[in-house]
Amino acid sequence: MENNLSTRGNTLADQKPVFLDVLQDIWDPVENPNGIVNIGLAENTLMHPEMKDFLNSQSQLHVDSHSLTYGDGFSGSQRLKESLCHFLNNQFAPVTQLHPSQMAITSGVSNAIEAAAWALFDPGDHVMVGRPYFNAFRTIFGSRAGVELLEVKFGAVDPFSFDAIDQYEVALFLARKRGIRVKALVLCSPHNPLGRCYPEDIIKEYMRFCGKHNLHLISDEIYALSVWNNPELPEAALFKSVLSVPPKGLIDPSMLHVAWGLSKDFGATGLRIGCLISQSNKHILDAADGISLFNFPSSLADKLTSSILFDNEFTSKYIVTNQQRLLESYCFATKFLNDHGILYHKSNAAFFLWINLGAATKNSKISDDEILGRLRAKKVYIAAGSAYMSEETGWFRMVFAHPTNVLEKGFRRMVEALDI
């Protein structure tokens, strides 16, 4: 039977995320003990009790008629923008204080980055990104906006070093020599999936590189506050927003754009609130408003988010507690990995560990697909590094930002699946 879909429709159907099936059968020790243990999707459930208590308190949500309308427009209320400025001015220490007119609100950070893609690029244009990278960038830039990724390989070079920027330089030269239109570089800082932050001097060098080559710099800072002091990495850089680095002499400020939202730092992927910040380029925000009908955040989520971000006492306590719990979960997870001889990249940011399951198995020739098949059979979900364009096989992204009982169950099933 013909499906009657267009070529585009068939392409999109083939891109249905695997984790959507996982979400239909999530493990619960009481309600669904035979379900799938999800330690692959980048969600932080460590602070859900605190967030639920806050959002369920009667004082936090007073619904008025305005909340049941289009409100102040399709790109966020004035109050929400003011709350974001209030919060981010304190947390990101921007060189120039943020103003509500310098941001557009979207239904999540992915929407914010896609809005930038629509605004800045034409179909067929390319955006530079270093490997490995957040797998959804391919969807965010490509599925609707038609923007291509120019992938940069590092080999043995540290992706967070000055030498890495030389790799970008080479890749850009070769691409332009072939007639490829390269318009931007996207950074994910803190990095997904490597879980580290770019040092300030490296950020400056990226800004200089983009300024030299007339490239937009898009900084995805969605994990900005999910950073902790890791005793394994005492010298590791902590988060530094590009907004806090003076652009003078480095890059035209109109070419600098930042995305942030509540999904990760506040463990609230379901709120669907993100923002695109561009302090010196009103045109990109006008363009985002031009497609805001498709990115319109819920007025109720808008109202709840404003309550969160205006509450200094709650947010301050939340951030400190969240960082402590992330460190504790990281230590719990890495102890397990060390005890079972599983190699991993040390990190101090975000929710995941980049682990080498291929090297840990007794079969040196085992493929990533075979590992995934064994994990699926034991009903544990971990993301394969190949989805993040890892330069080497055998690597996987494991999420540790869950209570101990979830991690224990997932680890036991992983060990059974791979006979580690």
Secondary structure, DSSP 4 states (H G I P E B T S, - for coil): ------HHHHHHHHT--THHHHHTTB-BTTTBTTSBEE-SS----TTHHHHHHHHHSGGG----GGGGTTTT-SS--HHHHHHHHHHHHHHT--SS---GGGEEEESSHHHHHHHHHHHH--TT-EEEEESS--TTHHHHHHTTT-PEEEEE--TTS-TTSHHHHHHHHHHHHHHHHTT--EEEEEEESS-TTT-----HHHHHHHHHHHHHTT-EEEEE-TTTT-B---TT-TT------GGGS--TTT--GGGEEEEEESTTTTS-TTT--EEEE-TT-HHHHHHHHHTGGGT---HHHHHHHHHHHH-HHHHHHHHHHHHHHHHHHHHHHHHHHHHTT-EEE--SBSSEEEEEHHHHSS-TT--HHHHHHHHHHTTEE-EEGGGGT-SSTTEEEEE--S-HHHHHHHHHHHHHHHT-
